[in-house]
């Protein structure tokens, strides 16, 4: 995401959408009654008798609803202004936002929304990462994204058991597995255009894989090897929870969210400096006790669909006024999915 222009006085920010992550972030930021200005297409006819023709035009739309569909964003609302005189004001329209699109948003911006956009801008400067968690015979490969983990593939191969009489076959089959895994990682990194690979291996696998990488010099230069206790999705989550992403890429949104969630549940379990639930969090804000508010993005979407988002908006606004930090938690990763059941929670400066 890139900020092309910002008018703080008018509350207008013009953005260039570069990635699917940007589209997801927009879906969380946009709300009912916001104003969006963008180029779009629409079937227009000068008279009722005339056959309609789809044309390009620029419209100013008052937002009614936002629909995120993984690779596109549909912004539904009514037209306030149009570059074509044959398009009536008040007409219903849908703007579809994809990668490469430019749009301007006018709204009463909250601090957390501005920070979310800045995070997205900064994320474009960070290296793209692939995560791999492997044990002999099984490996899971995933792409680290701003809003979550995209699991790319599970690679499995049946290996013979270790027997004295088949020792050579046992060892050669393990070597073949590592070579095939290296080829798959090399191909995936090229297809996804990633800069770095974080590789976690169970037991001595990482050390043995290091020898295999001598045959793959290009892959060797972008891979970081670590020892983990399990493979598959649990292994991927272990890499995240241990802060390995931060060591390799100097920070990461998912790592930050995971650390906060782990701290939150730790405090909840010991009846410490944490609370959860809308009313309890609201009470803690009124006492000035909140340090950080955690809000699940699925909770935001739920309130928007129920036309109750303004309640949360006011709560967040009051939290920011007393100096609390607001973090929107994606449910697209393991820790975020766990937190989504809580909907909203807070880490406290002191107990209420």
C-alpha positions in Angstrom: 0.0 0.0 0.0 1.2 3.5 -0.8 -0.2 6.8 0.5 -0.2 9.1 -2.5 -1.8 12.1 -0.8 -3.1 13.1 2.6 -5.3 16.1 3.5 -5.6 16.1 7.3 -7.8 19.1 7.3 -10.4 17.5 5.0 -9.8 14.0 6.3 -9.0 12.6 2.9 -6.3 10.0 2.2 -5.5 8.8 -1.3 -4.1 5.2 -1.5 -2.6 3.0 -4.1 -3.5 -0.7 -3.5 -0.5 -3.0 -4.2 -1.3 -6.3 -2.5 -4.1 -8.6 -1.4 -3.1 -7.6 2.2 -4.0 -4.0 1.3 -7.5 -5.1 0.2 -8.0 -6.9 3.5 -6.9 -3.9 5.5 -9.3 -1.6 3.6 -12.2 -4.0 4.4 -11.5 -3.4 8.1 -11.0 0.3 7.9 -14.0 1.3 5.7 -17.3 1.8 7.5 -20.9 2.8 6.7 -21.2 6.5 5.7 -17.6 6.9 4.8 -17.0 8.5 1.4 -14.9 6.8 -1.3 -13.8 8.4 -4.6 -12.6 6.1 -7.3 -12.6 5.3 -11.0 -15.1 2.6 -11.9 -17.3 1.3 -14.7 -21.1 1.5 -15.1 -23.7 0.8 -17.7 -25.0 4.2 -18.8 -27.7 5.2 -21.2 -28.8 8.7 -22.2 -32.5 7.8 -22.6 -34.7 4.9 -21.4 -35.1 3.8 -25.0 -31.4 3.7 -25.7 -29.3 0.6 -25.2 -26.9 0.9 -22.3 -23.2 1.0 -22.7 -20.5 0.2 -20.1 -18.2 3.2 -19.7 -15.4 4.3 -17.4 -16.1 7.1 -15.0 -15.2 8.6 -11.6 -17.7 8.5 -8.8 -17.9 9.7 -5.2 -19.7 7.1 -3.2 -21.3 7.2 0.2 -20.6 3.7 1.7 -23.4 1.5 2.7 -21.6 -1.9 2.9 -18.2 -3.4 2.3 -17.6 -7.0 1.1 -14.2 -8.6 1.2 -13.8 -11.5 -1.2 -10.2 -12.6 -0.7 -8.8 -11.0 -3.9 -11.2 -8.1 -4.4 -13.2 -5.6 -2.3 -16.7 -4.6 -3.2 -17.8 -1.2 -1.9 -21.5 -0.7 -2.1 -23.3 2.6 -1.7 -25.0 5.6 -3.3 -23.5 8.0 -5.7 -22.9 11.5 -4.4 -21.0 12.9 -7.4 -20.2 11.5 -10.9 -18.0 12.6 -13.8 -20.8 11.5 -16.2 -23.9 13.8 -16.3 -26.1 10.8 -17.3 -25.5 9.0 -14.0 -28.0 10.3 -11.4 -27.0 11.3 -7.9 -28.5 8.9 -5.3 -28.2 5.9 -7.7 -26.9 2.7 -6.1 -23.5 1.5 -7.3 -20.7 -0.9 -6.5 -17.0 -0.1 -6.8 -14.7 -3.1 -7.1 -11.2 -2.6 -5.7 -8.3 -4.8 -6.9 -4.5 -4.7 -6.8 -3.2 -1.6 -8.7 -6.3 0.5 -8.0 -6.2 4.0 -6.6 -8.9 5.4 -4.3 -9.5 8.3 -2.0 -11.2 7.9 1.4 -12.9 10.7 3.3 -13.9 9.9 6.9 -13.3 10.8 10.5 -10.1 8.9 10.9 -9.2 7.2 14.2 -5.7 6.7 15.3 -5.7 2.9 15.0 -6.9 3.2 11.4 -4.1 5.5 10.4 -1.6 3.2 12.1 -3.0 0.2 10.3 -2.4 2.0 7.0 1.1 3.0 8.0 1.8 -0.6 9.0 0.7 -1.7 5.5 3.0 0.9 3.9 5.9 -0.3 6.0 5.2 -4.0 5.2 5.9 -3.3 1.5 9.5 -2.5 2.5 9.9 -5.8 4.4 11.2 -9.0 2.8 8.6 -11.5 1.7 8.9 -14.7 3.8 8.1 -18.4 3.3 7.9 -20.6 6.4 8.6 -24.4 6.3 8.2 -26.9 9.1 9.5 -30.3 8.3 10.2 -33.8 9.6 11.4 -36.7 7.5 8.6 -37.6 5.2 6.4 -34.6 5.9 6.7 -30.8 5.4 4.4 -27.9 5.4 5.1 -24.7 3.4 3.4 -21.4 4.1 3.6 -17.8 3.0 3.7 -15.1 5.6 1.2 -12.3 4.8 0.4 -9.1 6.6 -3.0 -10.4 7.8 -2.2 -14.1 8.3 -0.7 -17.3 7.0 -1.4 -18.7 3.5 -0.7 -22.4 3.6 0.7 -23.3 0.2 1.3 -27.0 0.3 1.9 -30.1 2.3 4.7 -32.3 1.0 4.7 -36.0 2.0 6.7 -39.0 1.0 6.6 -42.5 2.4 10.0 -43.5 3.8 11.2 -47.0 4.8 11.7 -47.8 8.5 15.2 -48.0 10.0 16.4 -51.6 10.0 19.9 -53.0 10.1 19.6 -54.9 6.9 18.2 -51.9 5.0 20.4 -49.1 6.5 21.6 -47.8 3.1 18.1 -47.7 1.6 16.9 -45.9 4.8 19.6 -43.2 4.6 19.3 -42.7 0.8 15.5 -42.3 1.0 16.0 -39.6 3.6 18.5 -37.8 1.4 16.2 -38.0 -1.5 13.4 -36.5 0.6 15.6 -33.5 1.5 16.7 -33.0 -2.2 13.0 -33.0 -3.3 12.1 -30.6 -0.5 14.9 -28.3 -1.5 13.7 -28.3 -5.1 10.1 -27.6 -4.0 11.3 -24.7 -1.8 13.4 -23.3 -4.6 10.5 -23.4 -7.1 8.0 -22.0 -4.5 10.3 -19.1 -3.6 10.7 -18.2 -7.3 6.9 -18.4 -8.0 6.0 -16.3 -4.9 9.0 -14.0 -5.4 10.1 -14.3 -1.8 13.3 -12.9 -0.4 13.8 -15.2 2.6 12.8 -18.7 3.8 12.5 -19.7 7.5 13.1 -23.4 7.8 12.3 -25.4 10.9 13.3 -29.0 11.1 12.6 -31.6 13.8 15.6 -33.2 15.5 18.7 -33.3 13.3 16.8 -32.6 10.1 17.9 -28.9 9.8 21.6 -29.9 10.2 21.3 -32.6 7.5 19.3 -30.2 5.3 22.3 -27.7 5.6 24.4 -30.3 3.7 21.7 -30.7 1.1 21.7 -27.0 0.4 25.3 -27.1 -0.8 23.7 -28.4 -4.1 21.4 -25.4 -4.1 23.5 -22.2 -3.8 20.8 -19.8 -4.7 18.4 -21.3 -2.1 21.2 -21.5 0.5 21.7 -17.7 0.4 18.0 -17.0 1.3 17.3 -19.8 3.9 17.5 -19.6 7.7 17.6 -22.9 9.5 16.1 -23.6 13.0 15.4 -26.6 15.1 11.7 -27.2 16.1 9.9 -29.8 18.1 7.1 -30.7 15.6 6.2 -30.4 11.9 3.1 -29.3 10.0 0.9 -26.4 11.0 1.9 -26.7 14.7 5.5 -26.4 13.5 4.7 -23.2 11.6 3.0 -21.8 14.7 6.0 -22.7 16.8 8.3 -20.6 14.5 5.9 -17.7 14.9 5.6 -18.0 18.7 9.3 -18.2 19.2 9.9 -14.8 17.6 12.0 -16.3 14.8 10.3 -14.1 12.2 11.4 -11.0 14.1 15.0 -12.3 14.2 15.1 -12.8 10.4 13.0 -9.9 9.1 13.2 -7.2 11.9 9.6 -7.5 13.0 6.3 -8.9 11.7 2.6 -8.1 12.3 1.7 -11.7 13.1 4.6 -12.0 15.6 3.5 -8.8 17.3 -0.2 -10.0 17.5 0.9 -13.4 18.8 3.0 -12.0 21.6 0.2 -9.7 22.8 -2.4 -12.5 22.7 -0.1 -14.9 24.6 0.4 -12.1 27.2 -3.3 -11.5 27.3 -4.3 -15.1 28.0 -1.5 -15.4 30.6 -2.9 -12.5 32.5 -6.5 -13.8 32.2 -5.4 -17.2 33.5 -4.0 -15.8 36.7 -6.7 -13.1 37.1 -4.0 -10.5 36.5 -3.8 -7.3 34.4 -6.3 -8.2 31.7 -10.0 -8.1 31.1 -12.4 -9.0 28.3 -15.9 -8.4 27.0 -17.3 -5.1 25.8 -18.7 -3.8 29.1 -15.7 -4.8 31.1 -13.3 -3.2 28.7 -15.5 -0.1 28.6 -15.4 0.1 32.4 -11.6 -0.2 32.4 -11.3 2.6 29.9 -13.5 4.8 32.2 -11.1 4.2 35.0 -8.1 5.0 32.8 -6.7 1.6 33.4 -6.3 0.3 29.8 -2.8 0.0 28.3 -3.7 -1.9 25.1 -7.0 -2.9 23.6 -7.2 -6.0 21.4 -10.1 -6.3 19.0 -10.7 -9.3 16.8 -11.3 -8.3 13.1 -14.2 -10.8 13.0 -15.8 -8.9 15.8 -15.5 -5.7 13.8 -17.1 -7.4 10.8 -19.9 -8.8 12.9 -20.8 -5.4 14.4 -20.7 -3.8 10.9 -23.1 -6.4 9.6 -25.4 -5.8 12.5 -25.1 -2.0 12.1 -23.6 -1.8 15.6 -20.1 -0.8 14.7 -20.6 2.8 16.0 -20.7 1.4 19.5 -17.2 0.0 19.1 -16.1 3.1 17.3 -17.0 5.2 20.3 -15.3 2.9 22.7 -12.1 2.9 20.7 -12.2 6.7 20.4 -12.5 7.0 24.2 -9.7 4.5 24.7 -7.4 6.5 22.4 -8.2 9.7 24.3 -6.8 8.2 27.5 -3.6 7.1 25.7 -4.5 3.4 25.1 -3.0 1.6 22.1 -5.5 -0.2 19.9 -4.5 -3.4 18.0 -6.8 -5.1 15.5 -6.2 -8.8 15.6 -6.5 -10.9 12.5 -8.1 -14.3 12.9 -6.1 -15.6 9.9 -3.4 -17.1 12.1 -3.5 -19.6 15.0 -3.3 -17.1 17.9 -5.7 -14.7 16.2 -8.3 -17.5 15.7 -8.0 -18.4 19.4 -8.5 -14.8 20.4 -11.5 -14.3 18.1 -13.7 -16.2 20.6 -13.0 -13.4 23.1 -14.0 -10.7 20.6 -12.5 -7.8 22.6 -10.0 -7.6 25.5 -7.6 -5.3 27.2 -4.2 -5.4 28.8 -4.3 -3.2 31.9 -2.0 -0.8 33.7 -3.6 -1.7 37.0 -6.5 -3.8 38.2 -10.0 -2.2 38.3 
